Amino acid sequence: MTIMQYIALFFIFGGLFFLFVGVLGLIRLPDLYTRMHAMGKCDTLGTGMMLIGIMILIGDITNATKLLMIGAMVATINPVITHLIAKTAYNRGTPMAEGSFVINDYVASQRRRRSQQLETLTEKEGGKSE
């Protein structure tokens, strides 16, 4: 084996390692938010490292360019989608794990704000009818 093949295998096995750590995070971590954090980081880095290794193994500039474009799309889209899923879960009030150190008052504050808005609307409508 040449030195380039060893470098390519290093990147491929490094990518597999990060993907494996992400899967362990999915299995072991307690709630949606920590699981999203683990997979959001690990699959982007793992996929990128594997694509670099495959680019080195292929050696063809045309296919390497295609793989580079795929890697750029993964590196751009994956964090955005991960953020959107976590934000939607947070806005819907998905609970965090028991014993977490984070105080989540967002849902309660949103309910208070909506009830205040509803009271203001009913007062305004009540004032118009009099």
Summary of the structure (lengths in Angstrom):
residues: 130
radius of gyration: 23.6
end to end distance: 89.6
largest distance: 89.6
contacts: 340
relative contact order: 0.11
helix: 84%
strand: 0%
